């Protein structure tokens, strides 16, 4: 009986969403929110970070076909949103926030234990242009793109210890370009906007070990962060 009630409830929600999407008689929520020159909000979300490597000489592990193994995990994002209306369909957005993530790093071409846990706390500051389609009842899809910078509070860039004593080091400042898609849902009390975004590091983030032949850094030309953000914005 509970399953039947749940299915009927889901059908009712879907039918109401369908009616809003395709009917011209829908009641518009937050009708004037997009007419404001300035608007504010906050976001919560999830992230996953990875590394992209360029090598001086590509000579990967014969077993796994790569020099390093990166084990990704799901992290957490939180931040603020400031939006400035440029045009009916264009907004300039500043989204300063903090991201927390852990990556596990391992050099594969070695007999000894080369496992490193990399905990990162980023102060992330993107400046984005948001292009929105025309509003359709209480829905409005959008794309966004722009550039960002981040400060890695856990970089250990100035730590004198390196991987010879188990310390993996990264540069503190990183620059990215970003691109993403999402949709605005105009609810009764606020605008809710889930979005999916890719971030791609531009600069080399690796701090080299003292040993030029280090298993961790000796053969790396560049190491850049890339990641995926799933954010939920409330305005």
C-alpha positions in Angstrom: 0.0 0.0 0.0 2.8 2.4 0.9 4.5 1.7 -2.5 1.2 2.5 -4.3 0.8 5.8 -2.4 4.4 6.7 -3.2 3.9 6.0 -6.9 0.7 8.0 -7.0 2.5 10.9 -5.2 5.3 10.8 -7.7 2.9 10.8 -10.6 1.1 13.8 -9.1 4.4 15.8 -8.8 5.4 14.9 -12.4 2.0 15.9 -13.7 2.2 19.3 -12.0 5.7 19.8 -13.3 4.5 18.9 -16.8 1.6 21.3 -16.5 3.9 24.1 -15.5 6.4 23.4 -18.2 4.0 23.1 -21.2 0.9 25.1 -20.1 0.7 28.8 -20.7 -1.6 29.2 -17.7 1.0 28.5 -15.0 1.3 30.9 -12.0 4.6 32.6 -12.2 6.7 32.4 -9.0 9.3 35.1 -8.2 8.0 37.0 -11.3 10.3 40.1 -10.8 13.5 38.5 -9.5 15.3 38.6 -12.8 14.5 42.3 -13.2 16.8 43.3 -10.4 20.1 44.9 -11.3 21.8 43.1 -8.4 20.9 39.9 -6.7 22.5 37.8 -4.0 22.4 34.2 -2.7 24.5 31.3 -1.6 25.3 27.8 -2.7 26.0 24.4 -1.3 27.4 21.5 -3.4 29.8 18.7 -4.0 33.0 18.3 -5.9 35.5 15.8 -7.2 39.1 16.8 -8.0 41.7 15.0 -10.2 45.1 15.7 -11.6 46.2 16.0 -15.3 49.9 15.3 -15.9 52.3 16.2 -18.7 55.5 14.3 -18.7 59.1 15.1 -19.8 59.5 11.5 -21.0 56.4 9.3 -21.1 57.5 5.9 -19.6 54.5 4.6 -17.8 54.1 1.5 -15.5 54.1 -1.6 -17.8 51.2 -3.0 -15.7 48.8 0.0 -15.4 50.0 2.1 -18.3 50.5 5.3 -16.3 53.0 6.9 -14.0 50.7 7.8 -11.2 47.4 6.5 -9.7 44.9 9.1 -8.4 42.1 8.0 -6.2 39.3 10.6 -6.2 36.7 11.3 -3.5 33.7 13.5 -3.1 34.2 16.8 -1.4 32.0 19.7 -0.3 31.5 23.3 -1.5 29.9 26.3 0.2 29.9 29.9 -0.9 28.1 33.2 -1.7 26.7 34.4 -5.0 26.6 38.0 -6.3 25.0 38.6 -9.6 24.9 41.7 -11.8 22.4 41.9 -14.6 24.1 42.9 -17.9 21.2 42.2 -20.2 17.9 40.3 -20.2 19.8 37.1 -20.9 23.3 37.8 -19.5 24.5 38.1 -16.0 28.0 38.6 -14.5 28.5 36.5 -11.4 31.0 36.4 -8.6 30.9 33.2 -6.6 33.5 33.2 -3.8 33.5 30.1 -1.7 35.4 27.3 0.0 36.0 23.8 -1.3 37.2 20.8 0.7 38.5 17.7 -1.0 40.9 14.7 -0.5 42.9 13.0 -3.3 45.1 9.9 -2.8 48.2 9.9 -4.9 50.6 7.1 -5.7 53.7 6.7 -7.8 53.4 3.3 -9.5 57.0 2.7 -10.7 58.4 1.9 -7.3 58.8 -1.0 -4.9 58.4 1.0 -1.7 55.2 2.5 -0.3 54.6 5.7 -2.3 51.0 6.4 -1.1 50.3 10.1 -0.3 47.0 11.5 1.0 46.4 15.0 -0.3 43.9 17.0 1.7 43.0 20.3 0.1 41.1 23.3 1.3 40.6 25.9 -1.4 39.3 29.4 -1.2 37.8 29.5 -4.7 36.9 32.7 -6.5 35.2 32.4 -9.9 34.1 35.3 -12.2 31.5 33.9 -14.6 29.2 35.1 -17.4 25.8 33.4 -17.3 23.7 33.2 -20.4 20.1 32.2 -19.8 17.4 31.2 -22.2 14.1 33.0 -22.1 12.0 32.0 -19.1 9.4 29.2 -19.7 6.9 29.5 -16.9 8.9 28.6 -13.8 11.9 27.1 -15.6 15.0 28.7 -17.2 18.0 26.8 -18.5 21.4 28.5 -18.7 25.1 28.0 -19.5 28.0 29.7 -17.8 31.7 30.2 -18.5 34.5 32.2 -17.1 37.8 32.2 -15.2 38.7 31.6 -11.5 41.5 31.6 -9.1 41.9 29.6 -5.9 44.1 29.7 -2.8 45.1 26.3 -1.5 45.3 26.7 2.3 46.8 23.2 2.5 49.4 23.5 -0.2 52.5 23.1 1.9 54.3 25.1 -0.7 56.8 26.6 1.8 57.3 23.5 3.8 61.0 22.5 3.6 60.2 18.8 3.7 59.4 17.0 0.5 58.4 13.5 -0.6 61.6 12.0 0.7 60.0 12.3 4.2 56.4 11.8 3.1 55.4 15.4 2.3 53.6 16.1 -1.0 53.8 19.9 -1.9 51.6 22.0 -4.2 51.6 25.7 -5.2 49.3 27.9 -3.2 47.8 29.9 -6.1 46.0 28.2 -9.0 44.1 29.6 -12.0 41.3 27.9 -13.9 38.8 28.2 -16.7 35.3 27.0 -16.1 32.3 26.0 -18.1 28.9 24.6 -17.0 25.2 24.2 -17.5 22.2 24.4 -15.2 18.6 25.4 -14.8 16.7 28.0 -12.7 13.6 26.8 -10.9 11.4 29.6 -9.7 9.8 28.4 -6.5 7.3 30.2 -4.3 9.9 31.7 -1.9 13.1 31.7 -3.8 15.0 30.7 -7.0 16.7 27.3 -6.9 19.4 26.6 -9.4 21.2 23.3 -9.7 24.3 23.4 -12.0 27.0 21.1 -13.2 30.4 22.7 -13.9 33.8 21.6 -15.1 37.0 23.4 -13.8 40.3 23.1 -15.6 43.6 24.2 -14.1 45.9 26.4 -16.3 49.1 26.7 -14.4 51.6 24.0 -13.1 50.8 23.3 -9.4 53.6 20.9 -8.5 56.4 21.9 -6.2 59.4 19.8 -7.1 61.4 17.6 -4.7 65.0 18.4 -4.0 66.1 15.2 -5.8 65.8 15.8 -9.5 65.2 12.1 -10.1 62.3 11.9 -7.5 59.7 9.3 -8.4 57.0 11.9 -7.6 58.2 15.0 -9.4 61.3 14.2 -11.5 59.5 13.2 -14.7 56.6 15.7 -14.4 56.6 18.6 -16.8 53.3 20.0 -15.5 50.6 18.9 -13.0 47.2 20.7 -13.3 44.0 20.3 -11.3 40.7 19.5 -13.0 37.4 18.9 -11.3 33.7 18.7 -11.4 31.3 20.8 -9.2 27.7 20.0 -8.6 26.3 23.2 -6.9 22.8 24.0 -5.6 22.2 27.8 -5.5 19.5 29.6 -3.6 18.6 33.2 -4.5 
